[in-house]
Amino acid sequence: MARLGVGIVSAYPLTELERIDLPDPSIDFLHWRTGEPMDPHPKGFLVARADLGWLGEVDLVGGQVCPIHMFRSASGVEYTYQDGAGREYGTELTAYLREELAARGVRRAVVAGDLNMPNPRDVFGEPLGLVDAFGDPPPVTTPDGRSIDRLFSTPDLVARDVEVVRVPGADHYPVACRLTHRTPEAPAIGRIREQDLARPPARPAAPSRRGLSR
């Protein structure tokens, strides 16, 4: 895809392939170490609908978020998604993605990619109504010890057997998982009224004599 170095490969048929171009953050794009001006490169997500057989249709949302940790301000302050301009951009990013995904009818989905932030749950978890496929602590997905390549899903799906594939020479490791339906939870005992527990079971009604012959 032009301007966006992201792709989706699937063994299942894909339809309705679309692109979400992310706005650039309002920061100074100066190299974090040298202070030289840098090209931020367009970032974004591809959205494709896949027919996964017995699992039904699932939207695959894959992409990359701006690595603001690679930049610093004109005054020499390094950016982070945890505070300052980076945190503000993270909040804007959540709102922007929520609108873009809703406009494309995305309701049942897996969101994955190079999310380039210390804690992607802050943007892609509860604020977007998604569930993190990783437990705590999340597995390392880069040779330098970060966990920025992540998987999220809508609550009706469960990502199982999550695995990080440590490919020699790669700067980001692929992450794989198996998808399945989420089993509905049994109602909690607290949802049953106490009087219903104490009440004796109702006796079956006596058969009607109407219509019986003598």
Secondary structure, DSSP 8 states (H G I E B T S, - for coil): -TT-------SS-EEEEEEEE----SS--EETTT--B------EEEEEEEE-GGG-EEEEEEEE---GGGEE-TTS-B-BTTBHHHHHHHHHHHHHHHHHHHHTT--SEEEEEE--SS-THHHHSGGGT-EESS-SS----STTS---EEEEE-TTEEEEEEEE---TT-SS--EEEEEEE-------GGGS-HHHHHS----------TT---
